[in-house]
Amino acid sequence: MKHTRTFLFPICILGLLAQLGRAQTGDMAPVVSRTVSRTVELPGEFLPFLSVSLHAKVPSYVDRILVDRGSFVKQGDLLVEMSAPEMAAQIAEAQSKVQASEADRLQAEAQLAVQSTYDRTEQAAETPGAIAGNELIQAEKQVDAAKALLNSRLQASRATESAVRALQDLQGYLKITAPFDGVVTDRLIHPGALVGPGNDVALLVIQQVTHLRLVVPVPEEDVSGVVNGASVAFQVPAWPERSYSGTIARISHALDQKTRTMPIELDVMNRDGSLAPGMYPAVKWPVRRARPSLFVARTSVVTTTERTFVIRNQSGRAEWVDIKKGVTEGDLVEVIGNLKPGDIVLRRPTDEIRDGMPIQNVARKAP
């Protein structure tokens, strides 16, 4: 028995070595190139296309509020009326100064009548001995003084008129009108309230809701295929049976450092009023790559604790090619690595097929 065991052991070793040297066979398939096109669901948030908080420009008291929360307004509609009694007194005082200034101006123009006296004196001085030279000089000085007085009166008149116009312009701010078509979403004051600079409380908040902004934070890996002007579908919890769409209009071109997402805005027309700012829709975001990607069968990818790879048939021998996995489409997976379209890889490889071992192609099928 001892002799038999000694004889069989070398035979087993030789058989194992022969098996390792034999060419491995396996089902193979080519690497294919195709455009990545899929849809992922992303959260979004609706914002009004326009939004403004209306404040009082001058210290005043609220007299009337013609709208309330939920009121739809048109551009130019009167919203709030206020009063400032001291402003009326200031305007009256400024207008009286304008009248006084106008009287001074007329008086200065009357004094300029010395111009005609100077003209006659200058004409008479052409005759030798008719007019003393000193008289001509005095007449000229009187004309210069009258012109200077008139000029100062004109400047004073313009200044008082400007002061009146400024006060009248401020008085115009006592009536607040709608800056655009929209809806009053908040009313924060009541009649009798003292408002104006130094009081940060807004009077009203108006938002444009017939046209909305849908802001979608798109993950970094999905921004490469964003196309300006593309239509994107979405749904809202309030109307789960309805499907809406918006148009990609504004791309921030910068990632949020905390979330690693890029805010992208869609224009959404809300003609029936079913959507509202603050809603969080589920956006069916289309993911497109700027260039075609490489795909292999999911079973072709081997993942170990050290590496992820596929086995390529390189002139009849196994070649391990390190890859990174991308998106999955059905039975295919995107691979990123040193591969090209048409390369032949094993469909069901294992790490027992070592790099450089001979392999035989049993079948060559597309993934």
SESE-375698 format. One line per 5 residues: number of its first residue (from 1); for each residue x, y, z of N, C-alpha, C, CB. Coordinates in steps of 0.1 Angstrom, whole numbers. Last residue first. Glycine has a CB too. Layout:
// SESE-375698
NUM) X,Y,Z,X,Y,Z,X,Y,Z,X,Y,Z  ...
END
This chain:
// SESE-375698
367) -242,418,-262,-248,418,-249,-263,419,-249,-242,430,-241  -237,396,-290,-239,409,-285,-245,409,-271,-248,418,-294  -215,368,-289,-228,374,-290,-228,388,-285,-238,365,-281  -197,342,-298,-195,357,-298,-209,363,-300,-185,361,-309  -186,313,-281,-197,320,-288,-194,335,-287,-211,317,-282
362) -161,305,-273,-171,295,-277,-182,301,-285,-177,289,-264  -129,312,-276,-142,318,-278,-152,308,-283,-141,330,-289  -106,304,-251,-112,301,-264,-125,307,-265,-113,285,-266  -75,316,-237,-89,314,-237,-95,311,-251,-97,327,-231  -45,314,-217,-52,312,-230,-67,310,-228,-46,301,-238
357) -38,340,-194,-41,326,-197,-47,325,-210,-51,321,-186  -34,367,-188,-24,360,-197,-28,346,-200,-11,361,-191  -47,367,-156,-43,375,-167,-32,368,-175,-37,389,-161  -68,338,-149,-57,347,-146,-53,355,-158,-45,340,-140  -97,329,-138,-91,331,-151,-80,342,-150,-101,334,-163
352) -106,334,-113,-98,322,-115,-91,322,-129,-106,309,-113  -123,354,-113,-110,358,-110,-100,346,-111,-109,364,-96  -144,349,-142,-141,348,-127,-127,352,-125,-144,333,-122  -170,359,-166,-156,357,-161,-156,354,-146,-147,368,-165  -192,357,-187,-192,353,-173,-178,350,-168,-202,341,-171
347) -183,369,-211,-197,372,-206,-198,369,-191,-207,365,-214  -153,384,-219,-160,372,-214,-173,377,-208,-152,365,-204  -152,406,-247,-149,403,-233,-157,391,-230,-154,415,-224  -138,423,-274,-145,411,-270,-141,408,-256,-141,399,-279  -144,456,-287,-136,447,-279,-144,435,-275,-129,454,-267
342) -163,472,-298,-159,460,-306,-150,451,-299,-153,465,-319  -151,503,-285,-162,495,-291,-157,484,-300,-171,505,-300  -126,499,-260,-131,506,-272,-142,497,-278,-120,508,-282  -111,506,-228,-118,497,-237,-123,506,-249,-130,491,-231  -101,514,-202,-93,513,-214,-99,503,-223,-78,509,-210
337) -132,528,-189,-118,522,-187,-112,521,-201,-119,508,-181  -163,524,-177,-153,534,-180,-139,529,-178,-156,547,-172  -194,510,-186,-181,508,-181,-172,519,-186,-175,494,-186  -228,504,-179,-218,513,-185,-204,511,-178,-222,528,-183  -244,474,-184,-239,483,-174,-228,492,-181,-232,476,-162
332) -274,456,-192,-261,462,-195,-257,472,-185,-262,469,-209  -299,447,-188,-289,438,-185,-275,443,-188,-291,425,-193  -310,479,-180,-315,466,-182,-304,456,-178,-319,463,-197  -285,499,-176,-297,499,-185,-300,484,-188,-294,507,-198  -268,517,-152,-273,504,-156,-285,506,-165,-276,495,-144
327) -239,539,-152,-253,536,-151,-256,522,-156,-261,547,-159  -207,526,-144,-216,537,-145,-230,534,-143,-214,544,-159  -177,513,-130,-191,511,-134,-199,524,-134,-198,501,-126  -145,513,-143,-154,518,-133,-168,516,-139,-151,533,-130  -119,488,-148,-130,497,-152,-137,503,-140,-140,489,-161
322) -91,470,-159,-97,477,-148,-107,487,-154,-87,484,-139  -88,441,-176,-89,456,-178,-97,462,-167,-96,458,-192  -69,413,-182,-77,420,-172,-76,435,-175,-72,417,-157  -70,392,-208,-64,404,-204,-74,411,-194,-61,413,-216  -63,359,-220,-71,368,-211,-63,380,-207,-75,360,-199
317) -58,354,-255,-54,353,-241,-62,363,-233,-38,356,-240  -65,358,-282,-66,345,-276,-62,343,-262,-59,335,-284  -60,386,-285,-53,376,-293,-53,362,-287,-38,381,-295  -76,391,-257,-65,398,-265,-57,388,-272,-57,407,-255  -106,395,-245,-99,385,-253,-89,392,-262,-109,377,-262
312) -108,408,-212,-108,410,-226,-101,399,-233,-103,424,-230  -126,409,-184,-116,401,-190,-118,402,-205,-116,386,-186  -130,437,-162,-135,428,-172,-123,420,-178,-144,435,-183  -130,448,-127,-124,446,-140,-133,437,-149,-110,440,-139  -121,463,-97,-132,459,-106,-127,459,-120,-144,470,-104
307) -102,453,-68,-104,459,-81,-117,455,-87,-92,456,-90  -102,442,-42,-90,450,-46,-93,458,-59,-78,442,-48  -123,426,-37,-120,436,-27,-109,445,-32,-115,429,-14  -138,425,-70,-131,419,-59,-129,430,-48,-118,412,-63  -160,420,-96,-156,429,-85,-150,421,-74,-169,437,-80
302) -163,419,-130,-159,411,-119,-155,422,-108,-147,402,-122  -187,420,-155,-179,428,-146,-176,419,-134,-187,441,-142  -204,405,-171,-191,406,-175,-181,413,-165,-190,413,-189  -230,408,-162,-223,396,-157,-208,396,-162,-229,383,-162  -239,430,-176,-236,431,-162,-228,419,-156,-249,433,-154
297) -223,434,-208,-233,427,-199,-229,429,-185,-234,412,-203  -212,468,-214,-210,454,-214,-222,447,-206,-196,450,-209  -208,499,-231,-216,490,-223,-212,476,-225,-231,492,-226  -197,533,-233,-194,519,-236,-202,510,-226,-179,515,-235  -215,562,-247,-208,554,-236,-206,540,-240,-215,555,-223
292) -214,592,-267,-218,578,-265,-209,571,-254,-217,570,-278  -216,624,-250,-210,615,-260,-214,601,-257,-195,617,-261  -231,637,-231,-227,645,-243,-221,636,-254,-217,655,-238  -259,618,-219,-244,621,-219,-241,628,-232,-236,607,-218  -288,627,-202,-282,624,-215,-267,627,-213,-288,632,-226
287) -316,622,-184,-302,622,-182,-296,618,-196,-297,612,-171  -345,641,-175,-338,633,-185,-323,634,-184,-342,637,-199  -363,638,-145,-352,645,-152,-346,636,-162,-342,649,-141  -392,644,-135,-387,633,-143,-375,638,-151,-398,626,-152  -397,657,-103,-393,660,-117,-387,647,-123,-383,672,-117
282) -422,662,-81,-413,652,-85,-410,653,-100,-419,637,-82  -425,695,-65,-429,685,-75,-418,674,-76,-431,691,-88  -435,712,-39,-423,703,-42,-427,692,-52,-417,697,-29  -446,746,-37,-448,732,-39,-435,725,-43,-458,730,-51  -438,772,-36,-436,764,-24,-439,750,-26,-445,770,-13
277) -463,786,-57,-450,787,-51,-449,779,-38,-445,802,-49  -485,763,-73,-483,774,-64,-469,774,-59,-493,774,-52  -509,752,-98,-496,752,-92,-494,764,-83,-485,750,-102  -533,759,-109,-533,747,-101,-519,745,-94,-535,735,-110  -538,780,-126,-536,783,-112,-535,771,-103,-547,792,-107
272) -539,778,-153,-551,775,-146,-549,776,-131,-554,760,-149  -513,787,-161,-525,795,-165,-537,791,-157,-527,792,-180  -485,787,-156,-495,782,-146,-508,789,-149,-490,784,-131  -456,776,-171,-467,785,-173,-479,778,-164,-472,786,-188  -423,775,-161,-436,768,-161,-447,778,-161,-437,759,-148
267) -389,772,-167,-401,781,-168,-413,772,-169,-400,790,-181  -365,760,-145,-374,757,-156,-385,768,-156,-380,743,-155  -331,761,-135,-344,767,-134,-352,763,-147,-344,782,-133  -309,743,-115,-313,746,-129,-328,750,-128,-311,734,-138  -281,740,-94,-295,745,-95,-298,749,-110,-297,757,-86
262) -262,712,-90,-263,724,-98,-278,729,-99,-257,722,-112  -247,697,-61,-258,698,-71,-257,711,-78,-272,695,-65  -233,693,-37,-227,689,-50,-238,688,-61,-220,676,-48  -241,704,-13,-249,693,-19,-243,687,-31,-263,697,-21  -221,723,-8,-225,714,2,-232,702,-3,-234,721,12
257) -216,738,-31,-204,731,-24,-209,721,-14,-195,741,-18  -234,737,-60,-235,740,-45,-224,731,-38,-249,737,-40  -218,746,-90,-223,735,-81,-223,741,-67,-214,723,-81  -227,764,-119,-219,763,-107,-226,753,-97,-218,778,-99  -245,770,-139,-231,767,-142,-222,767,-130,-227,777,-153
252) -273,775,-138,-264,783,-129,-249,781,-133,-266,779,-115  -295,780,-164,-285,770,-159,-275,778,-151,-278,762,-170  -328,784,-174,-316,791,-168,-308,780,-161,-320,802,-158  -347,768,-187,-345,782,-191,-332,788,-186,-356,790,-187  -364,740,-197,-352,745,-191,-348,758,-196,-340,734,-194
247) -399,741,-192,-388,743,-202,-376,747,-195,-392,753,-213  -423,716,-180,-416,729,-180,-404,729,-190,-411,733,-166  -454,699,-175,-441,700,-181,-436,715,-180,-441,696,-196  -475,675,-158,-471,689,-162,-457,688,-169,-471,699,-150  -502,654,-153,-487,655,-157,-485,669,-163,-484,644,-167
242) -524,643,-127,-520,651,-138,-505,651,-140,-525,666,-135  -528,628,-104,-533,623,-117,-529,631,-129,-548,621,-117  -520,643,-83,-512,631,-87,-516,626,-100,-512,621,-77  -520,672,-73,-527,667,-84,-520,654,-90,-528,678,-95  -503,675,-50,-517,680,-50,-526,675,-61,-517,695,-50
237) -478,665,-57,-487,657,-49,-501,661,-48,-481,657,-35  -471,668,-92,-471,674,-79,-481,666,-70,-476,689,-80  -447,660,-118,-459,658,-111,-459,664,-97,-464,643,-111  -431,667,-150,-431,666,-135,-445,664,-130,-425,679,-129  -408,668,-178,-421,665,-172,-420,664,-157,-427,651,-177
232) -392,692,-198,-391,682,-187,-404,680,-180,-380,687,-177  -377,702,-229,-390,701,-221,-388,689,-210,-402,698,-230  -349,723,-234,-355,710,-234,-368,710,-225,-345,699,-229  -336,747,-232,-348,747,-240,-355,734,-240,-344,751,-254  -304,734,-229,-312,746,-227,-324,745,-237,-304,759,-229
227) -297,703,-216,-299,710,-228,-309,722,-226,-304,701,-240  -274,684,-199,-284,694,-197,-285,702,-210,-282,703,-185  -255,664,-196,-264,663,-208,-275,673,-207,-270,650,-209  -241,668,-173,-234,669,-186,-243,670,-198,-224,658,-188  -253,664,-149,-254,678,-155,-248,678,-169,-247,688,-146
222) -251,641,-134,-262,642,-143,-263,655,-151,-275,639,-137  -232,642,-114,-230,632,-124,-241,633,-136,-230,619,-118  -242,662,-96,-231,665,-105,-229,655,-116,-218,665,-97  -278,665,-96,-265,660,-91,-254,662,-102,-267,645,-88  -297,695,-97,-293,683,-105,-280,678,-99,-292,686,-120
217) -324,709,-82,-309,707,-79,-305,694,-86,-307,706,-64  -346,730,-99,-342,715,-97,-327,714,-94,-346,707,-110  -371,752,-97,-357,750,-94,-355,736,-91,-352,760,-83  -393,768,-117,-391,755,-110,-376,752,-109,-398,743,-119  -411,797,-116,-398,791,-117,-397,778,-110,-387,801,-111
212) -441,806,-133,-434,801,-122,-420,797,-126,-441,790,-115  -468,826,-140,-455,822,-146,-446,818,-134,-448,833,-155  -488,832,-123,-491,826,-136,-479,821,-144,-499,837,-145  -477,845,-102,-479,830,-101,-484,824,-114,-488,827,-89  -459,870,-88,-464,865,-101,-465,850,-101,-456,871,-113
207) -467,885,-57,-460,875,-64,-467,872,-78,-459,862,-56  -464,909,-31,-470,905,-44,-461,895,-52,-473,918,-53  -471,919,1,-462,910,-7,-470,906,-20,-457,898,1  -473,951,18,-479,939,10,-468,931,4,-489,944,0  -456,965,36,-471,967,35,-477,955,29,-474,979,27
202) -430,953,58,-436,955,45,-451,958,46,-432,943,36  -412,969,83,-423,960,80,-429,964,66,-435,963,91  -391,985,91,-388,975,81,-400,966,77,-377,966,86  -389,1018,95,-399,1007,98,-397,996,87,-413,1012,99  -372,1034,83,-369,1031,97,-378,1020,102,-370,1043,105
197) -396,1050,62,-382,1047,65,-380,1045,80,-373,1057,60  -430,1039,70,-420,1047,63,-406,1043,66,-422,1062,68  -461,1042,89,-451,1034,81,-441,1044,75,-458,1027,69  -485,1036,113,-474,1046,109,-464,1038,101,-468,1053,121  -518,1026,106,-505,1022,109,-495,1033,105,-501,1009,103
192) -543,1032,97,-539,1039,109,-525,1036,112,-548,1035,120  -552,1000,83,-553,1014,83,-550,1020,97,-568,1018,80  -524,976,85,-539,979,86,-540,994,86,-546,973,98  -501,951,71,-505,964,78,-520,966,77,-497,976,72  -496,929,56,-489,930,69,-493,943,76,-474,929,67
187) -505,903,35,-509,917,39,-504,919,53,-524,920,37  -495,883,8,-494,886,22,-498,901,24,-480,883,28  -500,879,-18,-498,867,-10,-497,870,4,-486,860,-15  -517,891,-44,-513,895,-31,-512,883,-22,-522,906,-25  -506,883,-77,-515,881,-66,-509,886,-53,-519,866,-65
182) -501,902,-107,-498,891,-98,-509,890,-88,-485,894,-91  -485,924,-129,-497,915,-127,-493,904,-117,-502,909,-140  -465,949,-112,-467,939,-122,-480,931,-119,-455,929,-123  -467,968,-92,-456,969,-102,-457,960,-113,-443,967,-95  -496,985,-81,-490,972,-84,-479,974,-94,-501,962,-88
177) -490,1015,-60,-496,1008,-71,-489,994,-74,-497,1016,-84  -496,1037,-34,-488,1026,-39,-496,1018,-49,-483,1017,-27  -493,1070,-27,-502,1060,-33,-494,1049,-39,-511,1067,-45  -473,1084,-18,-483,1081,-8,-494,1072,-14,-490,1094,-3  -456,1092,-38,-454,1079,-32,-464,1075,-21,-440,1079,-26
172) -464,1117,-44,-469,1107,-53,-467,1093,-47,-462,1107,-66  -449,1132,-26,-464,1130,-23,-470,1119,-32,-471,1144,-26  -425,1131,-39,-427,1124,-27,-441,1122,-23,-420,1131,-15  -432,1149,-60,-429,1136,-63,-430,1126,-51,-414,1135,-68  -436,1172,-45,-448,1166,-52,-445,1152,-56,-451,1175,-64
167) -410,1177,-36,-420,1174,-26,-433,1167,-33,-424,1186,-19  -398,1181,-61,-394,1170,-53,-404,1166,-42,-380,1174,-46  -412,1205,-69,-414,1192,-77,-409,1180,-69,-405,1193,-90  -403,1223,-50,-417,1219,-51,-419,1206,-58,-425,1231,-57  -376,1223,-56,-380,1219,-43,-395,1215,-43,-377,1229,-32
162) -377,1234,-82,-372,1220,-80,-376,1215,-67,-357,1220,-82  -385,1260,-75,-394,1252,-83,-390,1237,-82,-393,1256,-98  -363,1269,-61,-375,1267,-54,-385,1259,-62,-382,1281,-51  -344,1269,-82,-342,1260,-70,-355,1258,-62,-331,1267,-60  -354,1288,-100,-353,1274,-104,-351,1264,-92,-341,1272,-113
157) -351,1310,-84,-365,1306,-88,-364,1291,-93,-369,1315,-100  -324,1312,-81,-332,1310,-69,-346,1305,-73,-333,1323,-61  -317,1317,-108,-312,1305,-101,-321,1302,-89,-297,1307,-97  -330,1342,-112,-333,1331,-120,-329,1318,-113,-327,1332,-134  -315,1358,-93,-330,1356,-91,-335,1344,-99,-338,1369,-95
152) -290,1357,-105,-292,1351,-92,-307,1349,-89,-286,1361,-81  -296,1371,-129,-291,1357,-129,-293,1350,-116,-276,1357,-133  -303,1396,-119,-313,1388,-126,-309,1374,-127,-315,1394,-140  -279,1405,-108,-290,1403,-100,-301,1394,-106,-296,1417,-96  -263,1406,-132,-259,1396,-121,-271,1394,-112,-247,1402,-113
147) -276,1426,-145,-276,1412,-151,-272,1402,-140,-265,1412,-162  -272,1448,-128,-286,1443,-131,-286,1429,-137,-293,1453,-141  -244,1450,-130,-250,1447,-117,-264,1442,-119,-250,1459,-108  -241,1457,-157,-235,1445,-152,-241,1440,-139,-220,1446,-150  -254,1482,-157,-259,1471,-165,-254,1458,-160,-255,1473,-180
142) -238,1497,-140,-252,1495,-136,-258,1483,-144,-260,1507,-138  -214,1498,-155,-214,1490,-142,-229,1487,-138,-207,1499,-132  -223,1514,-177,-219,1500,-179,-219,1492,-166,-205,1499,-186  -227,1538,-163,-239,1531,-170,-235,1516,-172,-242,1538,-183  -201,1544,-156,-211,1542,-146,-223,1534,-152,-216,1555,-139
137) -189,1548,-181,-184,1537,-172,-195,1534,-162,-171,1541,-166  -203,1570,-190,-204,1558,-198,-200,1546,-189,-195,1558,-210  -195,1589,-171,-209,1586,-172,-211,1572,-179,-217,1597,-179  -168,1592,-177,-171,1586,-165,-186,1582,-165,-169,1596,-153  -167,1606,-202,-163,1592,-201,-167,1585,-189,-148,1591,-203
132) -196,1626,-210,-183,1624,-202,-180,1609,-201,-184,1630,-188  -208,1633,-242,-210,1625,-229,-196,1624,-223,-216,1611,-232  -199,1651,-262,-213,1650,-259,-215,1644,-245,-221,1642,-269  -172,1650,-270,-176,1660,-260,-191,1660,-256,-174,1673,-266  -178,1634,-301,-168,1640,-291,-174,1651,-283,-156,1644,-299
127) -201,1609,-303,-199,1623,-306,-189,1629,-296,-213,1631,-307  -202,1585,-290,-195,1585,-303,-193,1600,-308,-203,1577,-313  -219,1588,-269,-204,1590,-266,-196,1590,-279,-199,1579,-257  -243,1581,-278,-240,1595,-277,-226,1598,-275,-248,1602,-266  -241,1553,-275,-242,1559,-289,-239,1574,-289,-257,1557,-294
122) -239,1551,-248,-228,1546,-256,-228,1552,-270,-227,1531,-257  -264,1560,-241,-252,1567,-236,-240,1564,-245,-249,1564,-222  -280,1541,-252,-281,1554,-257,-269,1562,-253,-294,1561,-252  -272,1518,-237,-271,1518,-252,-271,1532,-257,-282,1509,-258  -279,1526,-211,-265,1524,-215,-263,1524,-230,-259,1511,-209
117) -306,1525,-214,-299,1538,-210,-285,1537,-214,-301,1541,-195  -310,1498,-218,-313,1508,-229,-307,1521,-227,-329,1509,-230  -302,1488,-194,-295,1485,-206,-298,1494,-217,-299,1470,-210  -319,1495,-174,-308,1504,-176,-299,1500,-188,-299,1503,-163  -337,1474,-172,-340,1485,-182,-329,1495,-184,-353,1492,-177
112) -332,1457,-153,-323,1456,-164,-326,1466,-175,-324,1442,-170  -351,1461,-135,-339,1469,-133,-330,1468,-145,-332,1464,-120  -369,1442,-144,-372,1456,-146,-360,1465,-144,-383,1461,-135  -357,1419,-137,-358,1421,-151,-361,1436,-154,-369,1412,-158  -360,1421,-110,-346,1421,-115,-347,1424,-130,-339,1408,-113
107) -387,1418,-108,-381,1431,-103,-367,1432,-109,-380,1432,-88  -390,1392,-116,-396,1403,-124,-390,1416,-120,-411,1403,-122  -377,1379,-95,-371,1378,-109,-377,1389,-117,-375,1364,-115  -393,1385,-73,-379,1390,-73,-373,1390,-88,-370,1382,-64  -415,1370,-81,-416,1385,-80,-402,1391,-80,-423,1388,-67
102) -404,1344,-80,-409,1349,-93,-410,1365,-92,-422,1343,-97  -400,1342,-53,-389,1342,-62,-392,1347,-75,-383,1328,-63  -426,1341,-44,-417,1353,-40,-405,1353,-49,-413,1351,-25  -435,1317,-56,-441,1330,-59,-432,1342,-56,-455,1331,-52  -418,1299,-43,-417,1301,-57,-423,1314,-62,-424,1289,-64
97) -426,1302,-17,-413,1307,-20,-411,1308,-35,-402,1297,-14  -451,1290,-20,-451,1305,-16,-437,1310,-19,-454,1307,-2  -443,1264,-24,-450,1272,-35,-450,1287,-32,-464,1266,-37  -432,1258,1,-423,1258,-11,-430,1266,-22,-420,1244,-15  -456,1258,16,-445,1267,19,-436,1269,7,-437,1263,32
92) -470,1237,4,-476,1250,4,-465,1261,7,-487,1252,14  -453,1216,10,-455,1219,-4,-461,1233,-5,-465,1209,-10  -455,1215,38,-442,1218,32,-443,1222,17,-433,1205,33  -481,1209,41,-477,1222,46,-463,1225,39,-475,1222,61  -481,1183,31,-489,1193,24,-485,1207,28,-504,1191,27
87) -465,1170,49,-460,1172,36,-468,1182,28,-460,1159,28  -480,1169,72,-469,1178,72,-463,1180,58,-457,1174,82  -497,1148,66,-502,1161,67,-491,1172,66,-510,1164,79  -497,1122,47,-487,1128,55,-490,1143,55,-472,1126,48  -513,1091,40,-514,1105,42,-502,1110,50,-527,1109,48
82) -520,1065,15,-514,1070,28,-515,1085,28,-500,1065,30  -534,1037,0,-533,1051,1,-529,1055,15,-547,1057,-3  -526,1008,-20,-526,1014,-7,-526,1030,-8,-514,1009,2  -532,1001,-47,-532,991,-36,-534,998,-23,-520,983,-37  -542,1006,-80,-540,1013,-67,-542,1002,-56,-549,1025,-65
77) -526,990,-107,-537,991,-98,-533,998,-85,-543,977,-96  -502,986,-122,-508,1000,-121,-520,1001,-112,-511,1005,-134  -510,954,-132,-500,964,-131,-506,978,-132,-490,962,-143  -536,939,-113,-530,942,-126,-520,953,-124,-541,947,-136  -542,913,-89,-541,927,-93,-534,928,-106,-532,935,-82
72) -561,893,-68,-554,894,-80,-554,908,-85,-560,884,-91  -559,886,-33,-564,895,-44,-555,895,-56,-565,910,-38  -547,872,-13,-554,865,-23,-560,873,-34,-566,857,-17  -551,896,12,-544,884,8,-553,876,-2,-540,875,20  -564,926,-3,-561,917,8,-554,905,3,-574,914,16
67) -567,961,-12,-566,947,-15,-563,939,-2,-554,945,-25  -567,987,-3,-577,984,-13,-577,969,-17,-576,992,-25  -565,1005,25,-559,993,19,-570,987,10,-554,983,29  -560,1039,35,-569,1028,29,-560,1017,24,-578,1034,19  -541,1052,52,-555,1056,51,-564,1044,47,-557,1068,42
62) -513,1050,71,-521,1043,62,-535,1047,63,-519,1027,64  -491,1078,74,-501,1070,80,-509,1063,69,-511,1078,89  -455,1082,69,-469,1085,66,-478,1076,74,-473,1085,51  -424,1088,56,-431,1087,68,-446,1091,66,-425,1095,80  -420,1073,23,-420,1085,32,-427,1082,45,-426,1097,24
57) -421,1048,12,-409,1055,10,-408,1067,19,-408,1060,-5  -432,1016,24,-435,1030,22,-422,1038,21,-443,1035,34  -429,986,3,-426,994,15,-430,1008,13,-411,993,20  -436,954,-8,-438,968,-10,-437,975,3,-452,971,-16  -417,928,-21,-423,933,-8,-424,948,-9,-415,929,5
52) -422,907,-49,-417,919,-43,-425,922,-30,-419,931,-53  -414,884,-75,-419,886,-61,-413,899,-55,-414,874,-52  -418,864,-103,-415,877,-98,-421,878,-84,-421,889,-107  -422,837,-104,-413,843,-114,-409,857,-109,-420,843,-127  -421,819,-73,-427,828,-82,-417,834,-92,-434,840,-74
47) -409,785,-73,-408,799,-68,-415,808,-78,-392,803,-68  -410,751,-64,-416,762,-72,-413,775,-65,-431,760,-74  -385,726,-65,-393,736,-57,-398,747,-66,-384,741,-46  -379,690,-68,-378,704,-72,-386,713,-63,-383,706,-87  -362,659,-68,-371,668,-62,-369,682,-67,-370,668,-47
42) -361,636,-96,-355,645,-87,-365,654,-81,-344,654,-95  -358,605,-111,-367,614,-104,-360,623,-94,-378,605,-97  -343,600,-143,-343,599,-129,-353,609,-123,-328,602,-124  -341,583,-174,-348,593,-166,-347,590,-151,-363,593,-170  -316,581,-200,-325,575,-190,-332,587,-182,-317,566,-180
37) -293,574,-222,-305,582,-221,-315,575,-211,-312,583,-235  -262,572,-237,-269,571,-224,-281,580,-224,-260,574,-212  -257,557,-268,-259,570,-260,-267,567,-248,-267,580,-269  -232,531,-271,-246,537,-273,-247,549,-264,-256,526,-269  -212,505,-280,-213,519,-278,-227,524,-280,-203,527,-287
32) -202,473,-266,-210,481,-275,-210,496,-271,-224,476,-276  -179,447,-267,-183,459,-260,-190,468,-270,-169,467,-255  -192,413,-275,-184,426,-278,-189,437,-269,-186,430,-293  -188,383,-256,-197,393,-263,-188,406,-265,-209,396,-254  -186,348,-250,-180,361,-251,-190,370,-258,-167,361,-258
27) -183,320,-229,-192,327,-238,-187,342,-238,-207,327,-233  -152,301,-228,-163,309,-222,-171,316,-233,-157,319,-213  -124,281,-218,-134,284,-228,-145,293,-221,-140,272,-234  -89,281,-214,-102,282,-208,-112,286,-219,-102,293,-197  -65,256,-223,-71,269,-226,-85,269,-220,-72,270,-242
22) -45,241,-198,-54,240,-208,-61,253,-211,-64,229,-205  -29,245,-175,-23,249,-188,-33,248,-200,-12,241,-191  -45,234,-155,-42,248,-155,-36,253,-169,-32,252,-144  -44,207,-162,-57,214,-163,-55,229,-163,-65,210,-151  -18,201,-158,-23,200,-171,-36,207,-173,-25,185,-175
17) -17,203,-130,-9,212,-139,-14,212,-153,6,208,-138  -33,182,-123,-37,196,-120,-30,206,-128,-35,199,-105  -18,160,-132,-31,163,-138,-36,177,-135,-41,153,-132  5,162,-116,6,164,-130,-7,167,-137,12,151,-137  -7,156,-91,0,169,-93,1,172,-108,14,170,-87
12) -15,130,-95,-25,140,-93,-19,154,-95,-30,139,-78  10,117,-99,0,117,-110,-10,128,-108,-6,103,-111  22,119,-74,28,127,-85,18,127,-97,41,121,-90  5,101,-60,6,115,-56,12,123,-68,14,117,-44  8,74,-68,-4,81,-72,-2,97,-70,-16,76,-66
7) 32,63,-56,31,64,-70,19,73,-75,29,50,-76  26,63,-29,38,71,-34,37,73,-49,51,65,-30  6,45,-28,3,59,-25,14,68,-30,1,61,-10  19,21,-35,8,26,-44,6,41,-41,-5,18,-41  37,16,-14,42,18,-27,32,24,-36,47,5,-33
2) 20,12,7,28,24,8,33,27,-6,40,22,17  8,-12,0,0,0,0,9,13,0,-9,0,12
END
